[in-house]
Amino acid sequence: MVKKQSDLTQLKNSKKSTRFSDLERILKQHGWEHRSTNGSHNIYAKDASLPIMVVKPHGKHKYCNPMDVNKVIAMLQAEEEAEENEDD
């Protein structure tokens, strides 16, 4: 649990410098599975959540689009809030 929160904090602090491999690792640690790839568009899904699409950077770009990172942060925060509400 502590590792998951530190990863989320890391994402929040480095929205403009997040590599695709780091974003993918964090998604997989939180239980998301890679479902399909269409070109550079990767779709990840989890049982109770809507699928999320992340565009893998290509060309001269090294980092993910900050908009994609924000989507992942929002989904992970919503999951954490739902887990906290279930515990109460």
mmCIF file of the C-alpha atoms, coordinates in Angstrom:
data_MODEL
# 
_entry.id   MODEL 
# 
loop_
_atom_site.group_PDB 
_atom_site.id 
_atom_site.type_symbol 
_atom_site.label_atom_id 
_atom_site.label_alt_id 
_atom_site.label_comp_id 
_atom_site.label_asym_id 
_atom_site.label_entity_id 
_atom_site.label_seq_id 
_atom_site.pdbx_PDB_ins_code 
_atom_site.Cartn_x 
_atom_site.Cartn_y 
_atom_site.Cartn_z 
_atom_site.occupancy 
_atom_site.B_iso_or_equiv 
_atom_site.pdbx_formal_charge 
_atom_site.auth_seq_id 
_atom_site.auth_comp_id 
_atom_site.auth_asym_id 
_atom_site.auth_atom_id 
_atom_site.pdbx_PDB_model_num 
ATOM 1  C CA . MET A 1 1  ? 0.000   0.000  0.000   1.00 0.00 ? 1  MET A CA 1 
ATOM 2  C CA . VAL A 1 2  ? 2.803   2.409  0.863   1.00 0.00 ? 2  VAL A CA 1 
ATOM 3  C CA . LYS A 1 3  ? 4.560   1.655  -2.441  1.00 0.00 ? 3  LYS A CA 1 
ATOM 4  C CA . LYS A 1 4  ? 1.353   2.355  -4.389  1.00 0.00 ? 4  LYS A CA 1 
ATOM 5  C CA . GLN A 1 5  ? 0.920   5.725  -2.687  1.00 0.00 ? 5  GLN A CA 1 
ATOM 6  C CA . SER A 1 6  ? 4.542   6.697  -3.315  1.00 0.00 ? 6  SER A CA 1 
ATOM 7  C CA . ASP A 1 7  ? 4.095   5.837  -7.009  1.00 0.00 ? 7  ASP A CA 1 
ATOM 8  C CA . LEU A 1 8  ? 0.998   8.019  -7.176  1.00 0.00 ? 8  LEU A CA 1 
ATOM 9  C CA . THR A 1 9  ? 2.869   10.861 -5.470  1.00 0.00 ? 9  THR A CA 1 
ATOM 10 C CA . GLN A 1 10 ? 5.712   10.426 -7.955  1.00 0.00 ? 10 GLN A CA 1 
ATOM 11 C CA . LEU A 1 11 ? 3.246   10.694 -10.854 1.00 0.00 ? 11 LEU A CA 1 
ATOM 12 C CA . LYS A 1 12 ? 1.738   13.870 -9.434  1.00 0.00 ? 12 LYS A CA 1 
ATOM 13 C CA . ASN A 1 13 ? 5.153   15.472 -9.054  1.00 0.00 ? 13 ASN A CA 1 
ATOM 14 C CA . SER A 1 14 ? 6.444   14.599 -12.527 1.00 0.00 ? 14 SER A CA 1 
ATOM 15 C CA . LYS A 1 15 ? 3.504   14.917 -14.908 1.00 0.00 ? 15 LYS A CA 1 
ATOM 16 C CA . LYS A 1 16 ? 5.647   16.330 -17.716 1.00 0.00 ? 16 LYS A CA 1 
ATOM 17 C CA . SER A 1 17 ? 8.524   13.865 -17.310 1.00 0.00 ? 17 SER A CA 1 
ATOM 18 C CA . THR A 1 18 ? 6.802   10.493 -16.938 1.00 0.00 ? 18 THR A CA 1 
ATOM 19 C CA . ARG A 1 19 ? 8.060   7.756  -19.217 1.00 0.00 ? 19 ARG A CA 1 
ATOM 20 C CA . PHE A 1 20 ? 5.608   5.267  -20.689 1.00 0.00 ? 20 PHE A CA 1 
ATOM 21 C CA . SER A 1 21 ? 7.367   2.336  -19.008 1.00 0.00 ? 21 SER A CA 1 
ATOM 22 C CA . ASP A 1 22 ? 6.897   3.953  -15.580 1.00 0.00 ? 22 ASP A CA 1 
ATOM 23 C CA . LEU A 1 23 ? 3.235   4.698  -16.254 1.00 0.00 ? 23 LEU A CA 1 
ATOM 24 C CA . GLU A 1 24 ? 2.650   1.140  -17.459 1.00 0.00 ? 24 GLU A CA 1 
ATOM 25 C CA . ARG A 1 25 ? 4.415   -0.312 -14.393 1.00 0.00 ? 25 ARG A CA 1 
ATOM 26 C CA . ILE A 1 26 ? 2.266   1.761  -12.022 1.00 0.00 ? 26 ILE A CA 1 
ATOM 27 C CA . LEU A 1 27 ? -0.935  0.735  -13.816 1.00 0.00 ? 27 LEU A CA 1 
ATOM 28 C CA . LYS A 1 28 ? 0.016   -2.946 -13.596 1.00 0.00 ? 28 LYS A CA 1 
ATOM 29 C CA . GLN A 1 29 ? 0.888   -2.612 -9.899  1.00 0.00 ? 29 GLN A CA 1 
ATOM 30 C CA . HIS A 1 30 ? -2.607  -1.275 -9.304  1.00 0.00 ? 30 HIS A CA 1 
ATOM 31 C CA . GLY A 1 31 ? -4.184  -4.276 -11.045 1.00 0.00 ? 31 GLY A CA 1 
ATOM 32 C CA . TRP A 1 32 ? -4.749  -2.885 -14.540 1.00 0.00 ? 32 TRP A CA 1 
ATOM 33 C CA . GLU A 1 33 ? -4.184  -5.229 -17.482 1.00 0.00 ? 33 GLU A CA 1 
ATOM 34 C CA . HIS A 1 34 ? -3.034  -4.363 -20.992 1.00 0.00 ? 34 HIS A CA 1 
ATOM 35 C CA . ARG A 1 35 ? -5.925  -5.285 -23.275 1.00 0.00 ? 35 ARG A CA 1 
ATOM 36 C CA . SER A 1 36 ? -4.984  -4.056 -26.731 1.00 0.00 ? 36 SER A CA 1 
ATOM 37 C CA . THR A 1 37 ? -2.702  -1.883 -28.824 1.00 0.00 ? 37 THR A CA 1 
ATOM 38 C CA . ASN A 1 38 ? -3.624  -0.003 -31.956 1.00 0.00 ? 38 ASN A CA 1 
ATOM 39 C CA . GLY A 1 39 ? -0.517  1.762  -33.213 1.00 0.00 ? 39 GLY A CA 1 
ATOM 40 C CA . SER A 1 40 ? 0.725   3.866  -30.320 1.00 0.00 ? 40 SER A CA 1 
ATOM 41 C CA . HIS A 1 41 ? -2.604  3.740  -28.454 1.00 0.00 ? 41 HIS A CA 1 
ATOM 42 C CA . ASN A 1 42 ? -2.551  1.262  -25.557 1.00 0.00 ? 42 ASN A CA 1 
ATOM 43 C CA . ILE A 1 43 ? -5.724  0.312  -23.730 1.00 0.00 ? 43 ILE A CA 1 
ATOM 44 C CA . TYR A 1 44 ? -5.687  -0.869 -20.118 1.00 0.00 ? 44 TYR A CA 1 
ATOM 45 C CA . ALA A 1 45 ? -8.678  -2.215 -18.253 1.00 0.00 ? 45 ALA A CA 1 
ATOM 46 C CA . LYS A 1 46 ? -9.662  -3.372 -14.801 1.00 0.00 ? 46 LYS A CA 1 
ATOM 47 C CA . ASP A 1 47 ? -12.746 -5.349 -13.833 1.00 0.00 ? 47 ASP A CA 1 
ATOM 48 C CA . ALA A 1 48 ? -14.970 -2.662 -12.293 1.00 0.00 ? 48 ALA A CA 1 
ATOM 49 C CA . SER A 1 49 ? -13.482 0.400  -13.997 1.00 0.00 ? 49 SER A CA 1 
ATOM 50 C CA . LEU A 1 50 ? -13.817 1.934  -17.420 1.00 0.00 ? 50 LEU A CA 1 
ATOM 51 C CA . PRO A 1 51 ? -10.892 1.222  -19.755 1.00 0.00 ? 51 PRO A CA 1 
ATOM 52 C CA . ILE A 1 52 ? -8.211  3.859  -20.039 1.00 0.00 ? 52 ILE A CA 1 
ATOM 53 C CA . MET A 1 53 ? -6.224  4.691  -23.161 1.00 0.00 ? 53 MET A CA 1 
ATOM 54 C CA . VAL A 1 54 ? -2.606  5.834  -22.933 1.00 0.00 ? 54 VAL A CA 1 
ATOM 55 C CA . VAL A 1 55 ? -0.665  6.987  -25.978 1.00 0.00 ? 55 VAL A CA 1 
ATOM 56 C CA . LYS A 1 56 ? 2.885   5.693  -26.108 1.00 0.00 ? 56 LYS A CA 1 
ATOM 57 C CA . PRO A 1 57 ? 5.257   8.494  -27.108 1.00 0.00 ? 57 PRO A CA 1 
ATOM 58 C CA . HIS A 1 58 ? 6.971   8.063  -30.455 1.00 0.00 ? 58 HIS A CA 1 
ATOM 59 C CA . GLY A 1 59 ? 9.285   9.989  -32.701 1.00 0.00 ? 59 GLY A CA 1 
ATOM 60 C CA . LYS A 1 60 ? 11.537  12.374 -30.810 1.00 0.00 ? 60 LYS A CA 1 
ATOM 61 C CA . HIS A 1 61 ? 9.294   12.407 -27.729 1.00 0.00 ? 61 HIS A CA 1 
ATOM 62 C CA . LYS A 1 62 ? 10.474  10.599 -24.584 1.00 0.00 ? 62 LYS A CA 1 
ATOM 63 C CA . TYR A 1 63 ? 7.668   11.338 -22.169 1.00 0.00 ? 63 TYR A CA 1 
ATOM 64 C CA . CYS A 1 64 ? 3.933   10.649 -21.987 1.00 0.00 ? 64 CYS A CA 1 
ATOM 65 C CA . ASN A 1 65 ? 1.485   13.430 -22.646 1.00 0.00 ? 65 ASN A CA 1 
ATOM 66 C CA . PRO A 1 66 ? 0.651   15.142 -19.303 1.00 0.00 ? 66 PRO A CA 1 
ATOM 67 C CA . MET A 1 67 ? -3.042  14.763 -20.189 1.00 0.00 ? 67 MET A CA 1 
ATOM 68 C CA . ASP A 1 68 ? -2.643  10.962 -20.198 1.00 0.00 ? 68 ASP A CA 1 
ATOM 69 C CA . VAL A 1 69 ? -0.788  11.104 -16.883 1.00 0.00 ? 69 VAL A CA 1 
ATOM 70 C CA . ASN A 1 70 ? -3.625  13.199 -15.416 1.00 0.00 ? 70 ASN A CA 1 
ATOM 71 C CA . LYS A 1 71 ? -6.166  10.583 -16.587 1.00 0.00 ? 71 LYS A CA 1 
ATOM 72 C CA . VAL A 1 72 ? -4.207  7.819  -14.857 1.00 0.00 ? 72 VAL A CA 1 
ATOM 73 C CA . ILE A 1 73 ? -3.870  9.871  -11.656 1.00 0.00 ? 73 ILE A CA 1 
ATOM 74 C CA . ALA A 1 74 ? -7.608  10.578 -11.613 1.00 0.00 ? 74 ALA A CA 1 
ATOM 75 C CA . MET A 1 75 ? -8.476  6.895  -12.088 1.00 0.00 ? 75 MET A CA 1 
ATOM 76 C CA . LEU A 1 76 ? -6.062  5.737  -9.381  1.00 0.00 ? 76 LEU A CA 1 
ATOM 77 C CA . GLN A 1 77 ? -7.295  8.381  -6.937  1.00 0.00 ? 77 GLN A CA 1 
ATOM 78 C CA . ALA A 1 78 ? -10.906 7.374  -7.587  1.00 0.00 ? 78 ALA A CA 1 
ATOM 79 C CA . GLU A 1 79 ? -9.966  3.746  -6.868  1.00 0.00 ? 79 GLU A CA 1 
ATOM 80 C CA . GLU A 1 80 ? -8.254  4.699  -3.613  1.00 0.00 ? 80 GLU A CA 1 
ATOM 81 C CA . GLU A 1 81 ? -11.272 6.735  -2.493  1.00 0.00 ? 81 GLU A CA 1 
ATOM 82 C CA . ALA A 1 82 ? -13.602 3.847  -3.308  1.00 0.00 ? 82 ALA A CA 1 
ATOM 83 C CA . GLU A 1 83 ? -11.407 1.449  -1.299  1.00 0.00 ? 83 GLU A CA 1 
ATOM 84 C CA . GLU A 1 84 ? -11.374 3.850  1.654   1.00 0.00 ? 84 GLU A CA 1 
ATOM 85 C CA . ASN A 1 85 ? -15.169 4.173  1.541   1.00 0.00 ? 85 ASN A CA 1 
ATOM 86 C CA . GLU A 1 86 ? -15.539 0.394  1.509   1.00 0.00 ? 86 GLU A CA 1 
ATOM 87 C CA . ASP A 1 87 ? -13.357 0.108  4.609   1.00 0.00 ? 87 ASP A CA 1 
ATOM 88 C CA . ASP A 1 88 ? -15.530 2.586  6.555   1.00 0.00 ? 88 ASP A CA 1 
# 
